[in-house]
Amino acid sequence: MPRQRLRTRTSPLAALGRIVVALFALALIWYGLMTLLLAFKVSPDTVESISGYRTVYDELARTSAADVRDQTTRLIIGLAGLAALLIFGFLALKEIPRPYLARHDLDLLEDDRGTVTVAPRAIEHMAEMAAEGHPFVASASGRYGGDDLAVAVTVRRAHDVADTLTDVRTRVRGALGEHDLPVVAVDVTLTGFDRKTRRELS
């Protein structure tokens, strides 16, 4: 049974998530560099002037439980935390790839009398027959992906492989046009040599 090819969809919001991750990474690298400077005995005042690490630390150190006893403050902090959870969680969710089956029926015509639909396997079989029509091709296997058509071929001789693959591609594209099918990108890949003629490799 032929295996389905999977593709992934990426949300445009995934770029925003990558920007957030990049900002966090830059912050970690920056303050890691400040720690390195302190380790090499650079003046703390100099490091403080370019990073403000001590100011940040002092502000956080002064924060205590008494500062958040007020109901309004707790509500604001809670809502801010919930908003951060929703926003960053949503961006993280958009980073997850969404695979889908690349193979689908091709609708050629739709009118009041009905719809003309071509199954992916029919297109693949047509490509395989066109490729196997070449005298140097022993076998071929096609895989239609909607926007492209991949054809894997096994040849009978090792000589002139490049010309053979180019000719197979031309034959497949010609067969698509002959059958009034959309001429999509055709990728031809050499997958092997016929065992009966393997001596040509030695």
N, C-alpha and C positions, 0 to 999 in steps of 0.2 A: 504493500500500500504506500503510495507516494506521501512523503512528509510535507506538512504545510510550512511555508516560510513565514516567520514572524517579523514584523517591523514594529517600531516604537514611535509613539507620538510624544512630543515634548511641548509643554505649555509655555506660552510667551512669558508667563510670570516666573518661570524657572530661572530666567536671567536675573530677576530681582532677588531671588533667593541666593543666587551665587554672589551677587554684590554684597549682601549682608554677611555671608560667610567670609568673603574677601576682606571686609572691614574688620571683622573679628580677628581674622588671621593677621592682618597688619598691626592691630593693637597688641596682640600677643608677641609678635616679632619686635615691635617697638619697645615694649617694656621688658622683653627679654634682653634686648640690647642695653637698656638702662641698667639692668641687673649685672650684665657683663662688665659695664663700665665701672660700677661700684666694686666688683670683684677685682678689677685691675687698679684699685686705689685712686680712681678719679675722684676729685673733690665732690662731696655730696651736694654742696651748694651749686656747683656747675650742673650736676645731673638734675637737681631740683629746678634750676632755671630753664632747662630745655624740655623737661617732662612733667614737672609738677607732681611727682609721685608722692612727695611728703605732704603736700596740701591735700591730695586725695585721701591719703591714709589718715590724716588728722581728722578730716570731715567724717570719715567712716568710723573712726575710733570714738568720736564724740557721740555717735548715735547709740541710744540705749532704749530699753523697753519703755521707759517713761515717756519717750518722744512719740510713741504710737498708741498711747492710752486713749487719746481722744477719738471718739466715734467717727468724726468726719475724716480724720487722718487715716484711720483704718479703712474706711470706705474707699478713699482715694487710692490708697496703696493696693487694696484688693481689686478695684476696677482696672488699675494700671497693669497689675499682674495678669488678670484675665484677658485684657486686650493684647498683651504681649504673647500670652499662650495661644490665643486665636490667630494672631497675625503670623507669628513664626511657625506655628503648627500648620497653617494653611500653606505657607511658602514651602515648608518641608514636604507637605503632601504633593505639591506640584512638581517637586524634584523626582518623585517616583515615576519611572518610565511606564507607559501604558502600552503593552504589546497588543497587536492585533494581527489577524490573518491577512497576509498580502494577497492571497488568491481570492478572486471574486468573479462572478459572472460579468460579461461585457455586454452592455445593452447597445445594440447597433441602431435599432429603429423602434420608434414608438408612435403609433397613430391610432385612429379610431378602430382599426381592424385588429389591433393587437401589438405585441412587442416581439422584436427579433432579438434573441439573447444567445450569446455564444459562451459555452462553458470553458473554463480555463484549460481543461484537459484537451479540448478540441484544438485550441490554439497551440498547445504544446505538441500535440500529435502532428499537426501541420508543420511545425518547425522541425520536428525530428525527421519527418519524411523528406523535407527539403534538404536537410543536412546530409542524410544518408544517400541522397541522390548524387553526392560527390563521389567519384570513383575511389578516392583515397580514404574515405570515412567508413570505418567498420561499424560503428554504432553511435547513437546520439541520444541525449536525454534533455528535454526542455523543461523549463520552469517559468511560468508566466506570473509576473508580480504586479500587474496593473499598469505600472509606468515603465516597465522594462521586461525583456524576455531574455533569460539566461539559457544558453545552449552549451552543454558539456559534450564533447566529442572524443571518441577513441579512433585513432587513425591507423591505417594499415602500413604506413611507411614513415620512417623518421626524416626523410628528406623533404625539403620544401614545406615544412610545417607552417611557417608564417603565411605563405601563399594559400595553403589549404584553409587555414582559419579565416583569412580574409575572404576567400571565395565562399565559404560556408555562410559567413555573415551576409554577403551580398545575396546569396540564394534565399536565405530566410527572410530578409527584408523584401525581396522580390515576391516571395510567396505571400507575405502579408498584404502587399498591394494588390496582388492578383486575386485574392479572396475578399477584397474590399474591407480589410481590417485596418485599424489604426496602426501606422508604422511607428512603433515605439523603439526605444533604444534596445539594440540587440548586442548582448555580450557573449562572445564565444570563448570557451575555455577548453584547453587540451587537458584531458584527464587520464590518458593512457594510450598505449600502443597495443594493437592486436597481438595476442600471444603467438599466433601462427607465423607472424613476420617479425618477431622480436630479434632475429638474427641480424637485422639491419643495424641494430644499435651497437654491435660489437665491431 
